[in-house]
Amino acid sequence: RTKLLQETQLLERAVNDFCITGRAGGIATTGATTGQAVSSSKVPATFADPIELQDSSNVDLESFFALRRERMLLGVVEEAHRDAMRELERRSIKKVQTEWEASKAKILAGLNPHRTVQSLASGAAAEVRGKVQFLSSNQAVEAPAQDAAIVATLQQKITPASVLKVGSLSCETCPSNRGELMECWAIVSHILAKTKREALCGSLCYLQSRFAEELRTVVYRSADARIGGVPDAWSLVAAFGRIKFETAAFPSTPAHAWYAAYLAARAGFTHLLVQLPTLASSVSAQCPMLRTVCIQMARRLQATATQQRASEDFVGASDQCDRSELVRADLSEDSGPFHDILVSTLIGRPFTFSRLPEGTIEDWLWYRLHTVHVASGDSEEAPEFKEHLADLQKRVLELPASHYDPPAVSVSVVPTGSHGAGGVATQTLNFVKVSMLTLQVKTAILHLRHQDASHKGAAVHMALLLRAAGAACLQPSDDPQNEVAFDIPGLVCDYASQFKCGHQLKYFRLLEPKDRVEALTRLLLNGGAGTNEELLGVIDSNGRHRPGLLQEALQASATATDADHAEFAELCAKAGRTALEGGQYREAIRLLHLGRCYSEVLQALCRCLRLPIWRDPAFASSADAAQLGQDVRRFFAIYERNLDRYGIPLGPWKVARKLYAIRMFLTFCSQGQPEAALDIFDSEQLLPLDGDSTAAATAGEADDDIAVEFPRIVANYVRILQHFSQGGSGTGLPLRVRRLQGMLAMQAHRFALDKETTAILASLTLR
C-alpha cells in the first residue's frame, strides 16, 4: 500500500510537469494543451517499453499515462508477491522445524525413555551447582497447606502409618492426577527396605496384592459370581474362573486346574496353592504334577513374603516335595501357557509371553522379578542377582513407550479401570511405576518431576521419605556408567524456591547439615534475601540483632543455644564472603556483620567507597546507589559507636573514616552543597594543607588508599573556592589558595591536575 501511494504521488507530479517535444515540427506541448495529440502514429501497448515511450514522440497522451499506470501496478503487485513468498517460506520452515523437533522427541522417548531421563538427571545436577533461581518476595507464592504437615511428618521416624500420611497429603496437592500418584505412593511404601533383595520382595508383594484386589473387584461386579458372605481365596478364584471360561463347572478340565493355580500364585494366595490339589480333586488325577508345582510355587511365594512365616501344615507339606520333581513337571504331558509359566518361574526357564492370554506388563514384571529373586539365592551379593537385576532394569528402559502408554487400549501396571476409557491416548505414570517396581527409583522420580510441573512436590516428598527411611534403592549403582545423577538437595531447592522464605526454611531443615548450609547460602544470595529483615532479623542503630526466621529455624533444630548461634554465625560469614566476591555489597555487609566478622565488614565498607561506579551520574542517581549509600552510612555510624566492642584496629578505622569523609565530600559537591562540602573538608582534613607532622602521617597511611582520590578532591575544592570568590564571601580565600599551592608543590610527584582545574587555580592566585 505504501508503494502504491508513492507511485501515485510520482504520477501526479509527472502530470503537473508533463512536457513532450515534437521532433517533426518542433512544436512544444505542455500541460496546458493536454487535449492535443503529439503525433498521429501509435505504438501498440503490448509491445512497447514504457521507458522508451516516455522519450518517444510517437506516443499520444492517453497511451503514455495508461502504460505508466500499468507499470506502476505491475511493480506493486510483483513486490507484494515477493514479500508474500518470503513470508510463506519463513513460516513454512519454522513450522517444519517445530514439527520435526516434536516428532523427534516422541521418537527418542519411544525408542529409549532412559535417554530422556538421563538428560533430565543432568539438568537436576546442574541445579545443584547453583543454577536454581529463587524468586523474590514479591514473586514467591504460598506453599500448599499440606506441606507443613508433610515436613513435620518427615522429621519423625518413618513408619508405615507415616508413609501413608505423607502420601495422602502429597496427592492432595495434585488433585488432577491423584489416583495415579496414590498408586506410586503405594509402590514406595513397599520398597522402603534397606536391602535390594528385600525391596524386590516388596515389589512382588505390591504386584500380587494389586492383582488380588483386581480379582475381587471383577468378582464383586459380576452378577453370576454366586458367592455369599465374605469369600475366601478359593471362592474368589473359582468365581473368577467361572466368569473367565463362562461355565458353571469350574474346575472341570486340566486347563481349568492350571489356570486356578496361576491365579492363586499371581494373587499371592500361598495357602490356597497348598490346598488346591485337594479342592480340585476332580481334575487332580488328570494333572499328576499339579501338587508338585503348587507346593513349590507356595514355597516360592513364602520366600518372597516380607517377614511372614508359614503355618505348620504348610511346612510339613512342603518338606515332602523334592525340587527334582520340577524337571518331571516340565517334561510331563501337561501343557498349556499357565502350566508353562509356573514351571518357568520355578526353574528360571525363559517364557514367551505372547503365549499367555491377555498378558500384561504387570504379569511380565511379576515373572521377571521372581526369576531375579531365584537368582539371588540366599543373598543379594550373588553375582547372578546383580546381573539379572541389571538386565531387567536395562530391558525396562529399552522398551518402547507403547508398552506403557499404548495409543488405543491402556495396558497398565495397576487395575484397568484407572486410566479412563474410550481408547483415548493419555499420558499416564506407568513408566514411573514400572521404574519403581524394578528399583530404579531415581529414574522414576526424575521422570515424574519433569513430566508435569504439578508433580514436583510429590517427587520431592518421595525422595525425602526414601532417604529418611534409608531405602536401598537410593544407593549408588554397582555400575558407575549407568549411575543416574540424582541430588536430593537440588530437588528440594528447586521445589522450595517458588515459596516464601519461611516455607523454604522448613524444607531446608530436612537436609543434611552440609547440604543445608549450601542451600541456605544460595537462598541468602538470591532474590535480595540477603537484605531481607524478615529472614535475617533486624539490626538496630547500636548493632544489636533481633533474630529473624533463619535463626529461629536453626534454633528449632539445634540442641543448644550456643550451637545455634555458632551455626548461624558460620552460615552468615560464609555467605557474606561469597557475596563480597560476587559484588553483592549490601548483602555482604549485613551477612559479615551477623557472622561476627567485623574487620571484614570494615573492608567491605572501604571497598564500597572505592567503587568507580560512584563517578557514573546514571548510577549515582539510581535507587541501588541510594540503598547502598544508606547502608554504608548506617554501618559507619554503628561501628563508630562500637569500636572497642568490635575490636576494630585504629589504623584501618582511620583509613575507612577518611574514605567515608571523601565520599560524603564528593556527594555534597555533586548535589550543589558547597557549604556542607567545605565543612567536611575542613573537619576531616581531606588534604594535608597544614604541613604538620600529623597531617603528613595521615597522608602517609592513606597513601595507597586515598592518594588516588586527591585529584578529584583538589578539583572540587578549587571549584568551591571559585564559588565563594564569585559570591563575595572570599574571606580567608588567599590563605586557602596559598596553602593549597604549597601542598600541590610538595605532592606534585603523586598526581597531576587537569587543565580546567589548573586554570581556575591560576585565576584564584591572581586575585
NORPE-V573497 format. One record per residue. N is the residue number from 1. PSI is psi in whole degrees, 0 to 359 (999 if undefined). Layout:
N&PSI + N&PSI
//
This chain:
1&319 + 2&318 + 3&320 + 4&319 + 5&318 + 6&317 + 7&325 + 8&317 + 9&320 + 10&322 + 11&319 + 12&320 + 13&322 + 14&325 + 15&317 + 16&325 + 17&18 + 18&133 + 19&123 + 20&132 + 21&125 + 22&125 + 23&328 + 24&310 + 25&359 + 26&26 + 27&132 + 28&129 + 29&123 + 30&185 + 31&340 + 32&341 + 33&48 + 34&342 + 35&351 + 36&152 + 37&140 + 38&321 + 39&153 + 40&344 + 41&147 + 42&148 + 43&128 + 44&133 + 45&337 + 46&323 + 47&353 + 48&145 + 49&122 + 50&324 + 51&318 + 52&328 + 53&332 + 54&326 + 55&5 + 56&142 + 57&357 + 58&29 + 59&132 + 60&170 + 61&320 + 62&316 + 63&324 + 64&308 + 65&331 + 66&316 + 67&322 + 68&320 + 69&317 + 70&317 + 71&319 + 72&313 + 73&320 + 74&319 + 75&318 + 76&316 + 77&317 + 78&319 + 79&318 + 80&322 + 81&318 + 82&316 + 83&319 + 84&320 + 85&322 + 86&316 + 87&320 + 88&317 + 89&318 + 90&314 + 91&323 + 92&316 + 93&317 + 94&318 + 95&317 + 96&318 + 97&318 + 98&314 + 99&323 + 100&318 + 101&318 + 102&316 + 103&320 + 104&319 + 105&320 + 106&319 + 107&314 + 108&319 + 109&324 + 110&323 + 111&320 + 112&91 + 113&332 + 114&330 + 115&317 + 116&318 + 117&323 + 118&321 + 119&324 + 120&322 + 121&321 + 122&322 + 123&320 + 124&322 + 125&326 + 126&325 + 127&322 + 128&331 + 129&11 + 130&15 + 131&6 + 132&127 + 133&112 + 134&140 + 135&153 + 136&168 + 137&331 + 138&329 + 139&341 + 140&151 + 141&167 + 142&140 + 143&153 + 144&148 + 145&333 + 146&343 + 147&324 + 148&316 + 149&325 + 150&313 + 151&318 + 152&322 + 153&322 + 154&338 + 155&348 + 156&178 + 157&137 + 158&122 + 159&166 + 160&323 + 161&320 + 162&327 + 163&315 + 164&323 + 165&312 + 166&317 + 167&317 + 168&316 + 169&321 + 170&322 + 171&333 + 172&339 + 173&351 + 174&72 + 175&336 + 176&336 + 177&37 + 178&320 + 179&311 + 180&325 + 181&324 + 182&323 + 183&321 + 184&319 + 185&326 + 186&321 + 187&317 + 188&320 + 189&340 + 190&347 + 191&32 + 192&5 + 193&157 + 194&357 + 195&153 + 196&328 + 197&318 + 198&323 + 199&323 + 200&322 + 201&325 + 202&321 + 203&317 + 204&320 + 205&319 + 206&313 + 207&320 + 208&320 + 209&324 + 210&321 + 211&320 + 212&321 + 213&320 + 214&323 + 215&313 + 216&319 + 217&315 + 218&318 + 219&316 + 220&332 + 221&345 + 222&136 + 223&341 + 224&19 + 225&324 + 226&53 + 227&146 + 228&157 + 229&215 + 230&106 + 231&145 + 232&184 + 233&319 + 234&321 + 235&320 + 236&314 + 237&317 + 238&318 + 239&318 + 240&322 + 241&319 + 242&322 + 243&319 + 244&312 + 245&359 + 246&50 + 247&145 + 248&340 + 249&88 + 250&126 + 251&140 + 252&354 + 253&162 + 254&325 + 255&323 + 256&317 + 257&314 + 258&328 + 259&320 + 260&320 + 261&320 + 262&317 + 263&318 + 264&317 + 265&318 + 266&326 + 267&357 + 268&24 + 269&84 + 270&310 + 271&330 + 272&324 + 273&322 + 274&322 + 275&348 + 276&316 + 277&327 + 278&317 + 279&329 + 280&45 + 281&336 + 282&335 + 283&359 + 284&326 + 285&332 + 286&350 + 287&79 + 288&335 + 289&8 + 290&316 + 291&318 + 292&311 + 293&318 + 294&317 + 295&315 + 296&324 + 297&325 + 298&318 + 299&324 + 300&318 + 301&321 + 302&325 + 303&332 + 304&357 + 305&150 + 306&101 + 307&47 + 308&135 + 309&144 + 310&160 + 311&169 + 312&318 + 313&329 + 314&316 + 315&316 + 316&320 + 317&322 + 318&331 + 319&339 + 320&352 + 321&144 + 322&134 + 323&335 + 324&340 + 325&342 + 326&329 + 327&319 + 328&326 + 329&324 + 330&328 + 331&2 + 332&173 + 333&341 + 334&130 + 335&166 + 336&156 + 337&325 + 338&324 + 339&317 + 340&322 + 341&326 + 342&315 + 343&320 + 344&323 + 345&323 + 346&323 + 347&2 + 348&26 + 349&142 + 350&146 + 351&132 + 352&112 + 353&348 + 354&343 + 355&341 + 356&119 + 357&130 + 358&35 + 359&140 + 360&175 + 361&325 + 362&326 + 363&317 + 364&317 + 365&319 + 366&316 + 367&313 + 368&322 + 369&325 + 370&320 + 371&324 + 372&319 + 373&322 + 374&321 + 375&335 + 376&338 + 377&236 + 378&2 + 379&144 + 380&356 + 381&354 + 382&135 + 383&327 + 384&324 + 385&312 + 386&321 + 387&314 + 388&321 + 389&317 + 390&322 + 391&319 + 392&315 + 393&319 + 394&319 + 395&320 + 396&318 + 397&336 + 398&346 + 399&142 + 400&164 + 401&335 + 402&339 + 403&340 + 404&317 + 405&71 + 406&151 + 407&338 + 408&286 + 409&124 + 410&125 + 411&108 + 412&163 + 413&355 + 414&178 + 415&146 + 416&329 + 417&5 + 418&10 + 419&22 + 420&184 + 421&181 + 422&5 + 423&24 + 424&131 + 425&120 + 426&151 + 427&109 + 428&183 + 429&25 + 430&320 + 431&321 + 432&317 + 433&316 + 434&319 + 435&320 + 436&318 + 437&334 + 438&19 + 439&24 + 440&62 + 441&323 + 442&313 + 443&318 + 444&316 + 445&319 + 446&320 + 447&318 + 448&319 + 449&323 + 450&348 + 451&323 + 452&141 + 453&330 + 454&349 + 455&355 + 456&317 + 457&313 + 458&320 + 459&316 + 460&318 + 461&320 + 462&316 + 463&316 + 464&319 + 465&317 + 466&322 + 467&319 + 468&328 + 469&353 + 470&36 + 471&139 + 472&338 + 473&349 + 474&358 + 475&155 + 476&149 + 477&152 + 478&336 + 479&107 + 480&332 + 481&333 + 482&9 + 483&133 + 484&129 + 485&110 + 486&113 + 487&112 + 488&318 + 489&322 + 490&319 + 491&317 + 492&315 + 493&318 + 494&319 + 495&317 + 496&343 + 497&342 + 498&351 + 499&172 + 500&167 + 501&318 + 502&319 + 503&325 + 504&319 + 505&327 + 506&320 + 507&325 + 508&337 + 509&335 + 510&350 + 511&162 + 512&155 + 513&315 + 514&315 + 515&325 + 516&321 + 517&317 + 518&317 + 519&317 + 520&324 + 521&315 + 522&324 + 523&317 + 524&335 + 525&9 + 526&145 + 527&23 + 528&13 + 529&335 + 530&348 + 531&14 + 532&113 + 533&332 + 534&324 + 535&311 + 536&336 + 537&178 + 538&134 + 539&116 + 540&183 + 541&344 + 542&4 + 543&3 + 544&152 + 545&131 + 546&120 + 547&147 + 548&198 + 549&323 + 550&311 + 551&324 + 552&322 + 553&320 + 554&325 + 555&324 + 556&330 + 557&357 + 558&153 + 559&340 + 560&153 + 561&319 + 562&318 + 563&323 + 564&313 + 565&320 + 566&317 + 567&319 + 568&315 + 569&318 + 570&319 + 571&314 + 572&321 + 573&316 + 574&315 + 575&324 + 576&318 + 577&321 + 578&320 + 579&321 + 580&319 + 581&329 + 582&6 + 583&17 + 584&80 + 585&320 + 586&315 + 587&319 + 588&317 + 589&313 + 590&312 + 591&319 + 592&324 + 593&316 + 594&336 + 595&5 + 596&29 + 597&71 + 598&323 + 599&323 + 600&329 + 601&317 + 602&319 + 603&322 + 604&322 + 605&317 + 606&322 + 607&321 + 608&320 + 609&336 + 610&356 + 611&132 + 612&346 + 613&342 + 614&337 + 615&351 + 616&115 + 617&326 + 618&317 + 619&320 + 620&333 + 621&5 + 622&166 + 623&325 + 624&318 + 625&321 + 626&318 + 627&318 + 628&316 + 629&321 + 630&318 + 631&320 + 632&314 + 633&320 + 634&313 + 635&333 + 636&320 + 637&319 + 638&315 + 639&332 + 640&330 + 641&349 + 642&37 + 643&314 + 644&321 + 645&323 + 646&355 + 647&41 + 648&125 + 649&147 + 650&320 + 651&304 + 652&328 + 653&321 + 654&319 + 655&315 + 656&320 + 657&321 + 658&317 + 659&322 + 660&319 + 661&321 + 662&318 + 663&319 + 664&320 + 665&311 + 666&327 + 667&315 + 668&321 + 669&316 + 670&335 + 671&2 + 672&38 + 673&76 + 674&325 + 675&312 + 676&322 + 677&319 + 678&324 + 679&315 + 680&319 + 681&316 + 682&316 + 683&326 + 684&357 + 685&61 + 686&335 + 687&141 + 688&75 + 689&334 + 690&331 + 691&7 + 692&177 + 693&324 + 694&313 + 695&320 + 696&319 + 697&318 + 698&317 + 699&323 + 700&319 + 701&322 + 702&11 + 703&307 + 704&333 + 705&331 + 706&336 + 707&330 + 708&341 + 709&351 + 710&315 + 711&319 + 712&323 + 713&314 + 714&316 + 715&316 + 716&324 + 717&319 + 718&320 + 719&328 + 720&316 + 721&320 + 722&320 + 723&315 + 724&326 + 725&323 + 726&336 + 727&1 + 728&3 + 729&54 + 730&30 + 731&127 + 732&6 + 733&314 + 734&321 + 735&317 + 736&320 + 737&317 + 738&318 + 739&322 + 740&319 + 741&323 + 742&318 + 743&320 + 744&325 + 745&323 + 746&331 + 747&19 + 748&331 + 749&350 + 750&322 + 751&167 + 752&147 + 753&154 + 754&167 + 755&320 + 756&317 + 757&320 + 758&320 + 759&318 + 760&318 + 761&322 + 762&320 + 763&325 + 764&328 + 765&325 + 766&347 + 767&999
//
